[in-house]
Structures are given as structure tokens and as C-alpha cells.
Amino acid sequence: MDRPECGVTGSGDATHNADLVICSTCGTANEDGRKFCKECAAPLAVVCPTCGTPNAPDAKFCGECAAPLAGRTSGAATAAASQLAAPLPSPVAERRTVTVLFADLVGFTPFAEERDAEEVRDTLSRYFELASDVIVRYGGTVEKFIGDAVMAVWGAPAAHEDDAERAVRAGLELVDAVRVLGATIQARAGVLTGEAAVTLGATNQGMVAGDLVNTASRLESMTKEVQAQLVVSEALASLGQIDLSAYPRHDLAIRGREETLAVRAIPDAALMPALEPLKKSAAPKRREKEPASATA
């Protein structure tokens, strides 16, 4: 039987030529829409069993939904494709006791006004890297950067027995380390421990939410009022993980709260006596599964 010479391919695919489909097995021109070659009965397309999309005969995965095509994938490839196609686990919301650190740069606005945009950007990048390094080194998680402020969390997603101490140590080191950014740049921070709504597996949203977050932010903004570089809630200090009894205690009126908040104020992190090394036993601990909370 004579066959058209145009459009024949040896690549293993059924080739479309105008309204014709060229069989990759025998080269016969078939009308568009046929599923099998009229000359040799070879399949002209493989229909995806998941979404129904036609695919080339030698395709191993559907070009529309990535589902494996029957008989054309190895076991490992099929398993990998199934994992890709599987929906991500739903975020889990629960209440946890966490420690939140808020830190903000002081003197950065006049610093930025006197310099070009590139230098300001480079300085901020150095600050972000420095802050991230300190926080991660003490076992915390960077929750977000807001302008020249940073929020970090201890106790979620991983928890340690001494998370409160780790957060205080990170705050002390951070406010001392930012001096390298410029002679006029300083940092102030607030550290607060309490209960918050934690969403594990959250994407494009904050992991920790609740009054604790707002209070920690306001606590940092009040460091100037008590003439301190680092302000730590008395509730955290009373946990006994780190001794702050030598530092002044203040009862602060926090906007939005009826009761005052007792804090310890550390005036200069660089002058604080060296702390004992972290205990070797302070490793991440497993939490018993807690009932999911409706709080987001």
C-alpha cells in the first residue's frame, strides 16, 4: 500500500499533519480523531485514565495531570508521580506554649536617609543574614521580617526544654551583634513566653497567632521607656531557665491589655555577664499529640 512521504517520523510519536495523524509504527496517514491506526492497529494516542487527556503512544506520564500511564512506568517512577500528584497534608492548628522574640533596629531611618538605595539594601541584607544566623543557631524559627524588624519563635515547630532561655540568649547576642552594621545602628528586642495558636504546615501565612504576638511586638516598642536594649517578661524569667534577678523589674501598661505586664529590663546586652553554656540535654523534645484547636 502506498503511504504519504510527508510527516513520517521515526521518533516514536504519532505526528499530526494538518487534519491527518501519521502512525509512528507504519507511517500511515490517519484521520484526526482516530485512536488506532487503520493500517496496523497501533495506538495513535494513550488516553490518561485519570483525566482523559490523549497522550503520545510513548508517553510515560500524562501531560495534563502527571498521572502515570498504565504499563509505561517503572514502579519507582509511578510511586514518585503519585507523591507529586498527592495533595499536601492539611495544616494542623493547636495551642502551644511558645516564646516569641521581636527585634527592631534603632537609628536605621537616619542611616538610610544619608545613603543611596544600594547601600541601604546591602546593609539590610547583612542584618537579615545576621539575625537569621543567630536565631537558627539557638534553635529558633524566623517567622517573618517586617521592614527592619524580625520576629522569631521558639517552641514551634520544634520544641526544646529550654526554649525560653534560648530566646533570651538569641536576643542578647542579636542586639549586641548589630553594632557591626554601623556606628549609629542599634537593636532593641522584647522576649515573651505564653500560649498561642500555632498552625503547623502553614503556607503563605503566619505560623503563630494570638495576643502573645501583638504583646511581644508592643513590648519591644517599650524598651525605650525603660531604657533597655532587651526586655524580658517576668513570667519567662520566673521559669528558672535563666537568672535575670539582678536586672530592674518594671510593670508596664501595654496598650490593649487591662493588666500591667511585669518585665525585666537589660540596659546593655554587651555588659551582661557571660552565661553558662547551654545544657547538652537541651535537645528537641517530642510533644504528645494535642487536640486540634479551631483557632487559626
C-alpha positions in Angstrom: 0.0 0.0 0.0 1.3 3.5 -0.9 1.8 5.8 2.0 2.4 9.5 2.1 6.0 10.6 2.5 5.4 13.8 4.3 5.1 13.9 8.1 6.5 10.4 8.7 8.6 10.3 11.9 10.8 7.7 13.5 10.8 9.2 16.9 8.1 7.0 18.3 5.3 9.7 18.4 2.1 9.9 16.3 2.7 13.0 14.2 -0.2 15.4 13.4 0.0 16.9 9.9 -2.9 19.3 9.3 -6.0 17.1 9.8 -4.0 13.8 9.5 -2.3 11.8 12.2 0.8 9.9 11.0 1.2 6.5 12.6 4.7 6.2 14.2 4.7 2.4 13.6 3.8 2.1 9.9 3.7 5.6 8.7 0.1 5.5 7.5 -1.9 8.8 7.4 -4.9 8.5 9.6 -7.9 10.9 10.0 -7.6 13.1 13.1 -9.6 11.7 16.0 -8.8 8.0 15.4 -7.4 6.2 18.4 -5.8 3.3 16.4 -4.0 3.1 13.1 -6.3 1.9 10.3 -3.4 0.0 8.7 -1.6 -1.7 11.6 -4.0 -1.1 14.6 -1.1 0.5 16.6 -2.4 3.1 19.2 -2.3 6.6 17.9 -2.7 8.1 21.4 -2.8 6.9 25.0 -5.8 8.2 27.0 -5.0 9.2 30.6 -7.1 7.0 32.9 -7.2 9.9 35.4 -8.2 13.0 33.4 -9.0 11.5 29.9 -6.4 13.6 28.1 -4.9 12.0 24.9 -1.1 11.5 25.1 1.6 10.3 22.6 1.9 6.5 22.5 5.4 6.5 24.1 4.4 8.9 26.9 5.0 7.6 30.4 3.1 10.3 32.3 0.1 12.4 31.3 1.0 15.9 30.1 -2.1 17.3 31.7 -2.2 15.9 35.3 1.2 14.0 35.6 -0.6 10.7 36.3 1.4 7.6 35.3 0.1 5.9 32.1 -0.7 2.2 32.5 2.1 -0.2 31.5 4.6 2.6 30.7 6.3 3.4 34.0 8.5 1.6 36.4 7.4 1.0 40.0 9.7 3.7 41.4 8.6 6.3 38.8 4.9 5.5 39.4 5.5 6.0 43.2 7.3 9.3 42.6 4.5 10.5 40.3 1.9 9.5 42.9 3.7 11.5 45.6 3.7 14.6 43.3 0.0 14.2 42.5 -1.0 13.6 46.1 -2.5 16.6 47.9 -0.4 18.3 50.6 -1.4 17.5 54.2 -3.8 20.0 55.7 -2.3 22.5 58.2 -2.8 21.4 61.8 -3.9 24.1 64.3 -3.2 23.7 68.0 -2.4 25.7 71.1 1.2 25.7 72.4 3.3 27.4 74.9 5.9 29.3 72.8 8.4 32.1 73.2 8.4 35.0 70.8 11.2 37.4 70.1 10.6 40.8 68.4 13.7 42.8 67.5 13.9 46.1 65.7 16.7 48.4 64.5 17.2 51.8 66.2 18.7 54.6 64.2 18.2 52.9 60.8 16.0 55.6 59.4 18.5 58.5 59.6 21.2 56.0 58.4 19.2 55.2 55.3 18.4 58.8 54.5 22.1 59.6 54.2 22.9 56.7 51.9 22.0 55.5 48.4 19.5 52.7 47.9 22.1 50.1 47.1 24.0 50.6 50.3 20.8 50.6 52.3 19.7 47.3 50.6 23.1 45.7 51.3 23.0 46.8 55.0 19.5 45.3 55.4 20.7 42.1 53.7 23.6 41.8 56.2 21.1 42.4 59.0 18.7 39.7 57.8 21.6 37.2 57.4 23.0 38.1 60.9 19.6 37.8 62.6 18.7 34.5 60.8 22.1 33.0 61.8 21.7 33.9 65.5 18.1 32.7 65.7 18.7 29.4 63.9 21.8 28.8 65.9 19.8 29.0 69.1 17.1 26.6 67.8 14.5 29.2 66.8 12.5 29.8 63.7 12.4 33.0 61.8 8.7 33.8 61.5 9.0 36.9 59.4 10.9 40.1 58.6 8.9 43.4 58.6 11.0 46.2 57.3 13.9 46.3 59.7 12.2 44.2 62.3 12.3 40.5 62.8 10.0 38.1 64.6 11.2 34.7 65.7 9.6 31.8 67.6 10.8 29.0 69.9 8.6 26.0 70.7 7.2 25.6 67.2 7.5 23.6 65.1 10.3 22.0 67.1 10.4 22.3 70.9 13.2 22.2 73.5 13.1 22.1 77.2 14.9 25.4 77.5 13.3 27.3 74.6 12.8 30.4 76.8 16.5 30.5 77.7 17.4 30.0 74.1 15.2 33.0 73.0 16.8 35.3 75.7 20.3 34.2 74.6 19.5 34.9 71.0 18.1 38.3 71.9 21.2 39.2 73.8 23.5 38.2 71.0 21.4 39.8 68.3 21.2 43.3 69.9 25.0 43.1 70.6 25.9 41.8 67.1 24.1 44.5 65.0 26.8 47.0 66.1 28.9 45.8 63.2 26.3 47.3 60.8 27.2 50.9 61.6 28.2 53.1 64.5 24.8 54.7 64.7 22.7 51.5 64.4 21.5 49.6 67.4 18.8 47.0 68.1 16.2 46.6 70.8 14.2 43.4 71.5 11.4 42.1 73.5 11.0 38.4 74.6 7.7 37.0 75.8 6.6 33.5 76.7 2.9 32.3 76.7 0.2 30.4 74.9 -0.5 31.0 71.2 -2.4 29.4 68.3 0.2 27.5 66.2 -0.6 26.3 62.7 1.9 23.6 61.7 2.3 23.2 57.9 1.0 26.7 57.2 1.9 28.3 53.9 1.7 31.9 52.9 0.6 32.8 56.4 2.0 33.2 59.9 2.7 30.1 61.9 1.9 31.7 65.3 -1.0 33.9 66.0 -2.8 35.4 69.0 -2.4 38.1 71.7 1.1 36.8 72.5 2.4 38.0 69.2 0.9 41.5 69.5 2.1 41.9 73.1 5.6 40.8 72.2 5.7 43.5 69.4 4.5 46.2 71.8 6.9 45.0 74.5 9.8 45.6 72.1 8.5 49.1 71.3 8.6 50.0 75.0 12.3 49.3 75.5 13.0 53.0 75.2 10.6 53.7 78.1 12.6 51.5 80.5 15.9 52.5 78.9 16.8 48.9 78.0 18.1 47.1 74.9 16.3 43.9 75.9 13.1 43.5 77.8 12.0 40.0 79.0 8.7 39.1 80.5 8.8 38.3 84.2 6.8 35.1 83.5 9.7 33.9 81.3 12.3 34.9 83.9 10.4 33.0 86.6 10.7 29.8 84.7 14.2 29.4 86.2 15.9 28.7 82.9 18.0 31.8 83.1 18.7 34.1 86.1 17.6 37.7 85.4 17.0 38.7 89.1 19.9 41.2 89.0 18.1 43.4 86.5 15.4 46.0 87.2 11.8 44.9 87.3 9.1 47.2 85.7 5.3 46.9 85.5 4.4 48.1 82.0 1.0 49.2 80.9 0.6 47.6 77.5 -1.9 49.1 75.1 -4.9 46.8 74.7 -4.3 44.9 78.0 -6.2 45.6 81.2 -3.4 44.3 83.5 0.1 45.6 83.6 2.9 43.3 82.4 5.9 42.6 84.7 9.2 42.6 82.8 13.0 42.6 83.5 15.0 45.2 81.7 18.5 44.6 80.5 20.1 48.0 79.7 23.1 46.9 77.7 23.5 43.4 76.4 27.3 43.8 76.0 27.6 44.4 79.7 25.7 41.3 80.8 27.9 38.7 82.4 28.7 35.7 80.3 26.2 32.9 80.6 26.9 29.3 81.2 26.9 27.1 78.0 23.6 25.6 77.1 22.9 22.2 78.7 23.8 19.3 76.5 20.5 17.7 77.4 18.6 20.6 75.9 17.6 18.7 72.7 14.4 18.9 70.8 11.6 17.0 72.6 8.6 15.2 71.2 5.2 16.6 72.1 2.3 14.4 72.8 -0.4 14.9 70.2 -2.7 17.6 71.3 -6.3 18.0 70.2 -6.7 20.4 67.2 -7.9 23.8 68.0 -10.4 25.8 66.0 -8.3 28.8 66.5 -6.4 29.7 63.3 
